[in-house]
């Protein structure tokens, strides 16, 4: 079963770690990103947005375990 809302699926510890490590301590960017992903109509739309707005701008490495964890949650959102 998929996730309906990433905010509800991400625990407080993971949220803190995502903000600190993936979003460079920018809580506003994290919240805006989760909102945008939640409002995406498809996995492809969400992945394209992540690629353009997060991965490239923030220098995310696909081999980073935290990036993998975030992507797994996004995929579950659309499964």
PDB file with one MODEL, atoms N, CA, C and O in Angstrom:
MODEL        1
ATOM      1  N   UNK A   1       0.837  -1.188   0.000  1.00  0.00           N
ATOM      2  CA  UNK A   1       0.000   0.000   0.000  1.00  0.00           C
ATOM      3  C   UNK A   1       0.875   1.242   0.000  1.00  0.00           C
ATOM      4  O   UNK A   1       1.878   1.304   0.711  1.00  0.00           O
ATOM      5  N   UNK A   2       0.496   2.221  -0.793  1.00  0.00           N
ATOM      6  CA  UNK A   2       1.279   3.437  -0.918  1.00  0.00           C
ATOM      7  C   UNK A   2       1.085   4.394   0.247  1.00  0.00           C
ATOM      8  O   UNK A   2       0.224   4.203   1.106  1.00  0.00           O
ATOM      9  N   UNK A   3       1.890   5.399   0.244  1.00  0.00           N
ATOM     10  CA  UNK A   3       1.836   6.457   1.240  1.00  0.00           C
ATOM     11  C   UNK A   3       0.971   7.577   0.664  1.00  0.00           C
ATOM     12  O   UNK A   3       1.170   7.986  -0.480  1.00  0.00           O
ATOM     13  N   UNK A   4       0.021   8.073   1.443  1.00  0.00           N
ATOM     14  CA  UNK A   4      -0.833   9.158   0.948  1.00  0.00           C
ATOM     15  C   UNK A   4      -0.201  10.527   1.177  1.00  0.00           C
ATOM     16  O   UNK A   4      -0.406  11.458   0.399  1.00  0.00           O
ATOM     17  N   UNK A   5       0.571  10.635   2.257  1.00  0.00           N
ATOM     18  CA  UNK A   5       1.154  11.921   2.613  1.00  0.00           C
ATOM     19  C   UNK A   5       2.554  11.681   3.178  1.00  0.00           C
ATOM     20  O   UNK A   5       2.712  10.995   4.189  1.00  0.00           O
ATOM     21  N   UNK A   6       3.553  12.239   2.532  1.00  0.00           N
ATOM     22  CA  UNK A   6       4.932  12.044   3.000  1.00  0.00           C
ATOM     23  C   UNK A   6       5.136  12.578   4.409  1.00  0.00           C
ATOM     24  O   UNK A   6       5.912  12.013   5.180  1.00  0.00           O
ATOM     25  N   UNK A   7       4.443  13.668   4.756  1.00  0.00           N
ATOM     26  CA  UNK A   7       4.597  14.229   6.104  1.00  0.00           C
ATOM     27  C   UNK A   7       4.241  13.213   7.180  1.00  0.00           C
ATOM     28  O   UNK A   7       4.884  13.154   8.228  1.00  0.00           O
ATOM     29  N   UNK A   8       3.217  12.416   6.914  1.00  0.00           N
ATOM     30  CA  UNK A   8       2.782  11.416   7.886  1.00  0.00           C
ATOM     31  C   UNK A   8       3.686  10.185   7.877  1.00  0.00           C
ATOM     32  O   UNK A   8       3.774   9.475   8.878  1.00  0.00           O
ATOM     33  N   UNK A   9       4.347   9.932   6.771  1.00  0.00           N
ATOM     34  CA  UNK A   9       5.179   8.736   6.634  1.00  0.00           C
ATOM     35  C   UNK A   9       6.606   8.930   7.145  1.00  0.00           C
ATOM     36  O   UNK A   9       7.304   7.958   7.435  1.00  0.00           O
ATOM     37  N   UNK A  10       7.036  10.181   7.255  1.00  0.00           N
ATOM     38  CA  UNK A  10       8.408  10.474   7.681  1.00  0.00           C
ATOM     39  C   UNK A  10       8.415  10.743   9.179  1.00  0.00           C
ATOM     40  O   UNK A  10       7.798  11.697   9.653  1.00  0.00           O
ATOM     41  N   UNK A  11       9.115   9.896   9.914  1.00  0.00           N
ATOM     42  CA  UNK A  11       9.217  10.060  11.364  1.00  0.00           C
ATOM     43  C   UNK A  11      10.041  11.286  11.730  1.00  0.00           C
ATOM     44  O   UNK A  11      10.781  11.820  10.903  1.00  0.00           O
ATOM     45  N   UNK A  12       9.908  11.722  12.964  1.00  0.00           N
ATOM     46  CA  UNK A  12      10.572  12.945  13.427  1.00  0.00           C
ATOM     47  C   UNK A  12      12.093  12.854  13.302  1.00  0.00           C
ATOM     48  O   UNK A  12      12.737  13.832  12.921  1.00  0.00           O
ATOM     49  N   UNK A  13      12.670  11.703  13.615  1.00  0.00           N
ATOM     50  CA  UNK A  13      14.126  11.563  13.519  1.00  0.00           C
ATOM     51  C   UNK A  13      14.596  11.630  12.071  1.00  0.00           C
ATOM     52  O   UNK A  13      15.593  12.282  11.760  1.00  0.00           O
ATOM     53  N   UNK A  14      13.860  10.940  11.181  1.00  0.00           N
ATOM     54  CA  UNK A  14      14.208  10.988   9.760  1.00  0.00           C
ATOM     55  C   UNK A  14      14.029  12.397   9.209  1.00  0.00           C
ATOM     56  O   UNK A  14      14.855  12.876   8.432  1.00  0.00           O
ATOM     57  N   UNK A  15      12.954  13.057   9.612  1.00  0.00           N
ATOM     58  CA  UNK A  15      12.702  14.427   9.153  1.00  0.00           C
ATOM     59  C   UNK A  15      13.877  15.330   9.534  1.00  0.00           C
ATOM     60  O   UNK A  15      14.380  16.085   8.701  1.00  0.00           O
ATOM     61  N   UNK A  16      14.309  15.250  10.786  1.00  0.00           N
ATOM     62  CA  UNK A  16      15.425  16.067  11.248  1.00  0.00           C
ATOM     63  C   UNK A  16      16.684  15.764  10.440  1.00  0.00           C
ATOM     64  O   UNK A  16      17.403  16.677  10.034  1.00  0.00           O
ATOM     65  N   UNK A  17      16.945  14.480  10.209  1.00  0.00           N
ATOM     66  CA  UNK A  17      18.137  14.092   9.454  1.00  0.00           C
ATOM     67  C   UNK A  17      18.040  14.562   8.002  1.00  0.00           C
ATOM     68  O   UNK A  17      19.026  15.053   7.453  1.00  0.00           O
ATOM     69  N   UNK A  18      16.874  14.422   7.373  1.00  0.00           N
ATOM     70  CA  UNK A  18      16.687  14.909   6.003  1.00  0.00           C
ATOM     71  C   UNK A  18      16.962  16.410   5.936  1.00  0.00           C
ATOM     72  O   UNK A  18      17.694  16.876   5.063  1.00  0.00           O
ATOM     73  N   UNK A  19      16.366  17.165   6.869  1.00  0.00           N
ATOM     74  CA  UNK A  19      16.545  18.622   6.855  1.00  0.00           C
ATOM     75  C   UNK A  19      18.021  18.972   7.019  1.00  0.00           C
ATOM     76  O   UNK A  19      18.556  19.783   6.263  1.00  0.00           O
ATOM     77  N   UNK A  20      18.677  18.366   8.001  1.00  0.00           N
ATOM     78  CA  UNK A  20      20.076  18.690   8.280  1.00  0.00           C
ATOM     79  C   UNK A  20      21.011  18.296   7.141  1.00  0.00           C
ATOM     80  O   UNK A  20      21.865  19.084   6.736  1.00  0.00           O
ATOM     81  N   UNK A  21      20.852  17.083   6.627  1.00  0.00           N
ATOM     82  CA  UNK A  21      21.833  16.551   5.687  1.00  0.00           C
ATOM     83  C   UNK A  21      21.463  16.724   4.218  1.00  0.00           C
ATOM     84  O   UNK A  21      22.329  17.030   3.398  1.00  0.00           O
ATOM     85  N   UNK A  22      20.199  16.536   3.876  1.00  0.00           N
ATOM     86  CA  UNK A  22      19.817  16.635   2.464  1.00  0.00           C
ATOM     87  C   UNK A  22      19.418  18.048   2.059  1.00  0.00           C
ATOM     88  O   UNK A  22      19.619  18.453   0.914  1.00  0.00           O
ATOM     89  N   UNK A  23      18.852  18.795   2.999  1.00  0.00           N
ATOM     90  CA  UNK A  23      18.337  20.125   2.673  1.00  0.00           C
ATOM     91  C   UNK A  23      19.174  21.245   3.286  1.00  0.00           C
ATOM     92  O   UNK A  23      18.726  22.388   3.376  1.00  0.00           O
ATOM     93  N   UNK A  24      20.386  20.910   3.703  1.00  0.00           N
ATOM     94  CA  UNK A  24      21.343  21.895   4.221  1.00  0.00           C
ATOM     95  C   UNK A  24      20.758  22.764   5.336  1.00  0.00           C
ATOM     96  O   UNK A  24      20.967  23.976   5.371  1.00  0.00           O
ATOM     97  N   UNK A  25      20.035  22.129   6.229  1.00  0.00           N
ATOM     98  CA  UNK A  25      19.417  22.777   7.398  1.00  0.00           C
ATOM     99  C   UNK A  25      18.322  23.781   7.032  1.00  0.00           C
ATOM    100  O   UNK A  25      17.961  24.627   7.850  1.00  0.00           O
ATOM    101  N   UNK A  26      17.802  23.695   5.828  1.00  0.00           N
ATOM    102  CA  UNK A  26      16.759  24.621   5.369  1.00  0.00           C
ATOM    103  C   UNK A  26      15.383  23.961   5.505  1.00  0.00           C
ATOM    104  O   UNK A  26      14.918  23.256   4.609  1.00  0.00           O
ATOM    105  N   UNK A  27      14.748  24.212   6.652  1.00  0.00           N
ATOM    106  CA  UNK A  27      13.443  23.596   6.936  1.00  0.00           C
ATOM    107  C   UNK A  27      12.385  24.043   5.930  1.00  0.00           C
ATOM    108  O   UNK A  27      11.540  23.246   5.522  1.00  0.00           O
ATOM    109  N   UNK A  28      12.427  25.299   5.533  1.00  0.00           N
ATOM    110  CA  UNK A  28      11.452  25.815   4.574  1.00  0.00           C
ATOM    111  C   UNK A  28      11.566  25.077   3.242  1.00  0.00           C
ATOM    112  O   UNK A  28      10.551  24.716   2.646  1.00  0.00           O
ATOM    113  N   UNK A  29      12.783  24.852   2.776  1.00  0.00           N
ATOM    114  CA  UNK A  29      12.983  24.127   1.522  1.00  0.00           C
ATOM    115  C   UNK A  29      12.477  22.687   1.651  1.00  0.00           C
ATOM    116  O   UNK A  29      11.860  22.156   0.727  1.00  0.00           O
ATOM    117  N   UNK A  30      12.736  22.072   2.783  1.00  0.00           N
ATOM    118  CA  UNK A  30      12.248  20.710   3.025  1.00  0.00           C
ATOM    119  C   UNK A  30      10.723  20.674   2.952  1.00  0.00           C
ATOM    120  O   UNK A  30      10.150  19.842   2.248  1.00  0.00           O
ATOM    121  N   UNK A  31      10.074  21.571   3.673  1.00  0.00           N
ATOM    122  CA  UNK A  31       8.607  21.589   3.715  1.00  0.00           C
ATOM    123  C   UNK A  31       8.013  21.874   2.340  1.00  0.00           C
ATOM    124  O   UNK A  31       7.026  21.252   1.948  1.00  0.00           O
ATOM    125  N   UNK A  32       8.604  22.804   1.615  1.00  0.00           N
ATOM    126  CA  UNK A  32       8.125  23.125   0.264  1.00  0.00           C
ATOM    127  C   UNK A  32       8.302  21.921  -0.655  1.00  0.00           C
ATOM    128  O   UNK A  32       7.440  21.629  -1.484  1.00  0.00           O
ATOM    129  N   UNK A  33       9.418  21.234  -0.502  1.00  0.00           N
ATOM    130  CA  UNK A  33       9.704  20.065  -1.336  1.00  0.00           C
ATOM    131  C   UNK A  33       8.718  18.932  -1.074  1.00  0.00           C
ATOM    132  O   UNK A  33       8.195  18.333  -2.014  1.00  0.00           O
ATOM    133  N   UNK A  34       8.464  18.640   0.185  1.00  0.00           N
ATOM    134  CA  UNK A  34       7.520  17.577   0.531  1.00  0.00           C
ATOM    135  C   UNK A  34       6.125  17.940   0.026  1.00  0.00           C
ATOM    136  O   UNK A  34       5.405  17.081  -0.484  1.00  0.00           O
ATOM    137  N   UNK A  35       5.745  19.201   0.165  1.00  0.00           N
ATOM    138  CA  UNK A  35       4.435  19.657  -0.326  1.00  0.00           C
ATOM    139  C   UNK A  35       4.338  19.464  -1.843  1.00  0.00           C
ATOM    140  O   UNK A  35       3.332  18.963  -2.344  1.00  0.00           O
ATOM    141  N   UNK A  36       5.368  19.856  -2.556  1.00  0.00           N
ATOM    142  CA  UNK A  36       5.376  19.715  -4.011  1.00  0.00           C
ATOM    143  C   UNK A  36       5.298  18.251  -4.421  1.00  0.00           C
ATOM    144  O   UNK A  36       4.554  17.901  -5.336  1.00  0.00           O
ATOM    145  N   UNK A  37       6.058  17.400  -3.753  1.00  0.00           N
ATOM    146  CA  UNK A  37       6.031  15.967  -4.066  1.00  0.00           C
ATOM    147  C   UNK A  37       4.649  15.389  -3.766  1.00  0.00           C
ATOM    148  O   UNK A  37       4.109  14.624  -4.565  1.00  0.00           O
ATOM    149  N   UNK A  38       4.081  15.750  -2.625  1.00  0.00           N
ATOM    150  CA  UNK A  38       2.741  15.269  -2.277  1.00  0.00           C
ATOM    151  C   UNK A  38       1.706  15.679  -3.320  1.00  0.00           C
ATOM    152  O   UNK A  38       0.763  14.935  -3.587  1.00  0.00           O
ATOM    153  N   UNK A  39       1.881  16.859  -3.907  1.00  0.00           N
ATOM    154  CA  UNK A  39       0.914  17.383  -4.874  1.00  0.00           C
ATOM    155  C   UNK A  39       1.192  16.920  -6.304  1.00  0.00           C
ATOM    156  O   UNK A  39       0.392  17.182  -7.203  1.00  0.00           O
ATOM    157  N   UNK A  40       2.300  16.243  -6.521  1.00  0.00           N
ATOM    158  CA  UNK A  40       2.613  15.727  -7.856  1.00  0.00           C
ATOM    159  C   UNK A  40       1.571  14.688  -8.249  1.00  0.00           C
ATOM    160  O   UNK A  40       1.029  13.979  -7.401  1.00  0.00           O
ATOM    161  N   UNK A  41       1.299  14.608  -9.551  1.00  0.00           N
ATOM    162  CA  UNK A  41       0.267  13.683 -10.027  1.00  0.00           C
ATOM    163  C   UNK A  41       0.822  12.312 -10.413  1.00  0.00           C
ATOM    164  O   UNK A  41       0.059  11.374 -10.646  1.00  0.00           O
ATOM    165  N   UNK A  42       2.150  12.198 -10.481  1.00  0.00           N
ATOM    166  CA  UNK A  42       2.751  10.912 -10.848  1.00  0.00           C
ATOM    167  C   UNK A  42       4.167  10.826 -10.291  1.00  0.00           C
ATOM    168  O   UNK A  42       4.766  11.829  -9.904  1.00  0.00           O
ATOM    169  N   UNK A  43       4.682   9.608 -10.260  1.00  0.00           N
ATOM    170  CA  UNK A  43       6.061   9.400  -9.830  1.00  0.00           C
ATOM    171  C   UNK A  43       7.015  10.113 -10.776  1.00  0.00           C
ATOM    172  O   UNK A  43       7.987  10.723 -10.331  1.00  0.00           O
ATOM    173  N   UNK A  44       6.748  10.042 -12.070  1.00  0.00           N
ATOM    174  CA  UNK A  44       7.610  10.698 -13.050  1.00  0.00           C
ATOM    175  C   UNK A  44       7.678  12.204 -12.799  1.00  0.00           C
ATOM    176  O   UNK A  44       8.756  12.797 -12.843  1.00  0.00           O
ATOM    177  N   UNK A  45       6.539  12.810 -12.540  1.00  0.00           N
ATOM    178  CA  UNK A  45       6.510  14.248 -12.254  1.00  0.00           C
ATOM    179  C   UNK A  45       7.324  14.563 -11.001  1.00  0.00           C
ATOM    180  O   UNK A  45       8.100  15.518 -10.985  1.00  0.00           O
ATOM    181  N   UNK A  46       7.148  13.767  -9.962  1.00  0.00           N
ATOM    182  CA  UNK A  46       7.886  13.978  -8.715  1.00  0.00           C
ATOM    183  C   UNK A  46       9.387  13.781  -8.926  1.00  0.00           C
ATOM    184  O   UNK A  46      10.195  14.576  -8.445  1.00  0.00           O
ATOM    185  N   UNK A  47       9.757  12.722  -9.644  1.00  0.00           N
ATOM    186  CA  UNK A  47      11.181  12.455  -9.889  1.00  0.00           C
ATOM    187  C   UNK A  47      11.820  13.551 -10.732  1.00  0.00           C
ATOM    188  O   UNK A  47      12.956  13.947 -10.469  1.00  0.00           O
ATOM    189  N   UNK A  48      11.114  14.041 -11.730  1.00  0.00           N
ATOM    190  CA  UNK A  48      11.648  15.134 -12.545  1.00  0.00           C
ATOM    191  C   UNK A  48      11.866  16.376 -11.699  1.00  0.00           C
ATOM    192  O   UNK A  48      12.877  17.062 -11.846  1.00  0.00           O
ATOM    193  N   UNK A  49      10.926  16.666 -10.819  1.00  0.00           N
ATOM    194  CA  UNK A  49      11.062  17.834  -9.946  1.00  0.00           C
ATOM    195  C   UNK A  49      12.244  17.651  -8.987  1.00  0.00           C
ATOM    196  O   UNK A  49      13.032  18.574  -8.786  1.00  0.00           O
ATOM    197  N   UNK A  50      12.362  16.458  -8.399  1.00  0.00           N
ATOM    198  CA  UNK A  50      13.480  16.178  -7.490  1.00  0.00           C
ATOM    199  C   UNK A  50      14.811  16.339  -8.219  1.00  0.00           C
ATOM    200  O   UNK A  50      15.744  16.949  -7.697  1.00  0.00           O
ATOM    201  N   UNK A  51      14.891  15.797  -9.411  1.00  0.00           N
ATOM    202  CA  UNK A  51      16.123  15.893 -10.211  1.00  0.00           C
ATOM    203  C   UNK A  51      16.501  17.357 -10.446  1.00  0.00           C
ATOM    204  O   UNK A  51      17.647  17.755 -10.237  1.00  0.00           O
ATOM    205  N   UNK A  52      15.540  18.134 -10.875  1.00  0.00           N
ATOM    206  CA  UNK A  52      15.773  19.530 -11.255  1.00  0.00           C
ATOM    207  C   UNK A  52      15.991  20.445 -10.048  1.00  0.00           C
ATOM    208  O   UNK A  52      16.904  21.270 -10.045  1.00  0.00           O
ATOM    209  N   UNK A  53      15.152  20.292  -9.032  1.00  0.00           N
ATOM    210  CA  UNK A  53      15.154  21.246  -7.922  1.00  0.00           C
ATOM    211  C   UNK A  53      15.968  20.822  -6.701  1.00  0.00           C
ATOM    212  O   UNK A  53      16.370  21.668  -5.902  1.00  0.00           O
ATOM    213  N   UNK A  54      16.210  19.547  -6.552  1.00  0.00           N
ATOM    214  CA  UNK A  54      16.916  19.092  -5.354  1.00  0.00           C
ATOM    215  C   UNK A  54      18.257  18.455  -5.674  1.00  0.00           C
ATOM    216  O   UNK A  54      19.297  18.910  -5.198  1.00  0.00           O
ATOM    217  N   UNK A  55      18.232  17.410  -6.474  1.00  0.00           N
ATOM    218  CA  UNK A  55      19.453  16.649  -6.740  1.00  0.00           C
ATOM    219  C   UNK A  55      20.546  17.536  -7.324  1.00  0.00           C
ATOM    220  O   UNK A  55      21.678  17.527  -6.840  1.00  0.00           O
ATOM    221  N   UNK A  56      20.220  18.285  -8.340  1.00  0.00           N
ATOM    222  CA  UNK A  56      21.227  19.120  -8.998  1.00  0.00           C
ATOM    223  C   UNK A  56      21.611  20.309  -8.116  1.00  0.00           C
ATOM    224  O   UNK A  56      22.796  20.564  -7.901  1.00  0.00           O
ATOM    225  N   UNK A  57      20.627  21.026  -7.612  1.00  0.00           N
ATOM    226  CA  UNK A  57      20.904  22.241  -6.834  1.00  0.00           C
ATOM    227  C   UNK A  57      21.588  21.955  -5.502  1.00  0.00           C
ATOM    228  O   UNK A  57      22.414  22.743  -5.043  1.00  0.00           O
ATOM    229  N   UNK A  58      21.243  20.823  -4.879  1.00  0.00           N
ATOM    230  CA  UNK A  58      21.807  20.511  -3.568  1.00  0.00           C
ATOM    231  C   UNK A  58      22.949  19.501  -3.633  1.00  0.00           C
ATOM    232  O   UNK A  58      23.564  19.186  -2.614  1.00  0.00           O
ATOM    233  N   UNK A  59      23.229  18.997  -4.826  1.00  0.00           N
ATOM    234  CA  UNK A  59      24.345  18.074  -5.002  1.00  0.00           C
ATOM    235  C   UNK A  59      24.117  16.698  -4.409  1.00  0.00           C
ATOM    236  O   UNK A  59      25.047  16.077  -3.895  1.00  0.00           O
ATOM    237  N   UNK A  60      22.881  16.218  -4.478  1.00  0.00           N
ATOM    238  CA  UNK A  60      22.587  14.888  -3.954  1.00  0.00           C
ATOM    239  C   UNK A  60      23.297  13.827  -4.771  1.00  0.00           C
ATOM    240  O   UNK A  60      23.310  13.885  -6.001  1.00  0.00           O
ATOM    241  N   UNK A  61      23.885  12.861  -4.091  1.00  0.00           N
ATOM    242  CA  UNK A  61      24.526  11.712  -4.724  1.00  0.00           C
ATOM    243  C   UNK A  61      23.601  10.509  -4.581  1.00  0.00           C
ATOM    244  O   UNK A  61      23.150  10.200  -3.478  1.00  0.00           O
ATOM    245  N   UNK A  62      23.319   9.834  -5.681  1.00  0.00           N
ATOM    246  CA  UNK A  62      22.403   8.690  -5.636  1.00  0.00           C
ATOM    247  C   UNK A  62      22.916   7.557  -4.761  1.00  0.00           C
ATOM    248  O   UNK A  62      22.130   6.729  -4.299  1.00  0.00           O
ATOM    249  N   UNK A  63      24.219   7.510  -4.526  1.00  0.00           N
ATOM    250  CA  UNK A  63      24.793   6.452  -3.691  1.00  0.00           C
ATOM    251  C   UNK A  63      24.642   6.745  -2.193  1.00  0.00           C
ATOM    252  O   UNK A  63      24.872   5.861  -1.369  1.00  0.00           O
ATOM    253  N   UNK A  64      24.263   7.966  -1.837  1.00  0.00           N
ATOM    254  CA  UNK A  64      24.086   8.358  -0.436  1.00  0.00           C
ATOM    255  C   UNK A  64      22.894   7.590   0.157  1.00  0.00           C
ATOM    256  O   UNK A  64      21.791   7.663  -0.384  1.00  0.00           O
ATOM    257  N   UNK A  65      23.097   6.860   1.253  1.00  0.00           N
ATOM    258  CA  UNK A  65      22.001   6.086   1.850  1.00  0.00           C
ATOM    259  C   UNK A  65      20.784   6.942   2.219  1.00  0.00           C
ATOM    260  O   UNK A  65      19.650   6.473   2.125  1.00  0.00           O
ATOM    261  N   UNK A  66      21.010   8.177   2.633  1.00  0.00           N
ATOM    262  CA  UNK A  66      19.895   9.052   3.002  1.00  0.00           C
ATOM    263  C   UNK A  66      19.095   9.476   1.771  1.00  0.00           C
ATOM    264  O   UNK A  66      17.870   9.578   1.828  1.00  0.00           O
ATOM    265  N   UNK A  67      19.783   9.720   0.671  1.00  0.00           N
ATOM    266  CA  UNK A  67      19.106  10.030  -0.594  1.00  0.00           C
ATOM    267  C   UNK A  67      18.279   8.821  -1.019  1.00  0.00           C
ATOM    268  O   UNK A  67      17.131   8.968  -1.439  1.00  0.00           O
ATOM    269  N   UNK A  68      18.856   7.634  -0.912  1.00  0.00           N
ATOM    270  CA  UNK A  68      18.129   6.407  -1.263  1.00  0.00           C
ATOM    271  C   UNK A  68      16.878   6.252  -0.405  1.00  0.00           C
ATOM    272  O   UNK A  68      15.818   5.873  -0.902  1.00  0.00           O
ATOM    273  N   UNK A  69      17.009   6.546   0.875  1.00  0.00           N
ATOM    274  CA  UNK A  69      15.871   6.441   1.791  1.00  0.00           C
ATOM    275  C   UNK A  69      14.765   7.424   1.386  1.00  0.00           C
ATOM    276  O   UNK A  69      13.587   7.068   1.392  1.00  0.00           O
ATOM    277  N   UNK A  70      15.142   8.646   1.039  1.00  0.00           N
ATOM    278  CA  UNK A  70      14.165   9.654   0.623  1.00  0.00           C
ATOM    279  C   UNK A  70      13.459   9.206  -0.657  1.00  0.00           C
ATOM    280  O   UNK A  70      12.236   9.291  -0.763  1.00  0.00           O
ATOM    281  N   UNK A  71      14.241   8.729  -1.622  1.00  0.00           N
ATOM    282  CA  UNK A  71      13.666   8.250  -2.888  1.00  0.00           C
ATOM    283  C   UNK A  71      12.716   7.069  -2.660  1.00  0.00           C
ATOM    284  O   UNK A  71      11.681   6.970  -3.319  1.00  0.00           O
ATOM    285  N   UNK A  72      13.062   6.183  -1.739  1.00  0.00           N
ATOM    286  CA  UNK A  72      12.193   5.042  -1.434  1.00  0.00           C
ATOM    287  C   UNK A  72      10.838   5.520  -0.930  1.00  0.00           C
ATOM    288  O   UNK A  72       9.802   4.984  -1.326  1.00  0.00           O
ATOM    289  N   UNK A  73      10.841   6.518  -0.065  1.00  0.00           N
ATOM    290  CA  UNK A  73       9.583   7.073   0.436  1.00  0.00           C
ATOM    291  C   UNK A  73       8.776   7.710  -0.692  1.00  0.00           C
ATOM    292  O   UNK A  73       7.555   7.563  -0.747  1.00  0.00           O
ATOM    293  N   UNK A  74       9.457   8.414  -1.585  1.00  0.00           N
ATOM    294  CA  UNK A  74       8.763   9.042  -2.716  1.00  0.00           C
ATOM    295  C   UNK A  74       8.135   7.970  -3.602  1.00  0.00           C
ATOM    296  O   UNK A  74       6.983   8.102  -4.016  1.00  0.00           O
ATOM    297  N   UNK A  75       8.876   6.922  -3.891  1.00  0.00           N
ATOM    298  CA  UNK A  75       8.327   5.838  -4.722  1.00  0.00           C
ATOM    299  C   UNK A  75       7.114   5.190  -4.056  1.00  0.00           C
ATOM    300  O   UNK A  75       6.136   4.858  -4.726  1.00  0.00           O
ATOM    301  N   UNK A  76       7.180   5.011  -2.740  1.00  0.00           N
ATOM    302  CA  UNK A  76       6.042   4.440  -2.015  1.00  0.00           C
ATOM    303  C   UNK A  76       4.830   5.365  -2.080  1.00  0.00           C
ATOM    304  O   UNK A  76       3.689   4.905  -2.063  1.00  0.00           O
ATOM    305  N   UNK A  77       5.079   6.652  -2.154  1.00  0.00           N
ATOM    306  CA  UNK A  77       3.986   7.626  -2.249  1.00  0.00           C
ATOM    307  C   UNK A  77       3.161   7.386  -3.513  1.00  0.00           C
ATOM    308  O   UNK A  77       1.957   7.641  -3.527  1.00  0.00           O
ATOM    309  N   UNK A  78       3.801   6.900  -4.566  1.00  0.00           N
ATOM    310  CA  UNK A  78       3.115   6.728  -5.849  1.00  0.00           C
ATOM    311  C   UNK A  78       2.885   5.263  -6.220  1.00  0.00           C
ATOM    312  O   UNK A  78       2.525   4.962  -7.358  1.00  0.00           O
ATOM    313  N   UNK A  79       3.089   4.351  -5.268  1.00  0.00           N
ATOM    314  CA  UNK A  79       2.895   2.929  -5.582  1.00  0.00           C
ATOM    315  C   UNK A  79       1.467   2.491  -5.292  1.00  0.00           C
ATOM    316  O   UNK A  79       1.125   1.326  -5.497  1.00  0.00           O
TER     317      UNK A  79
ENDMDL
END
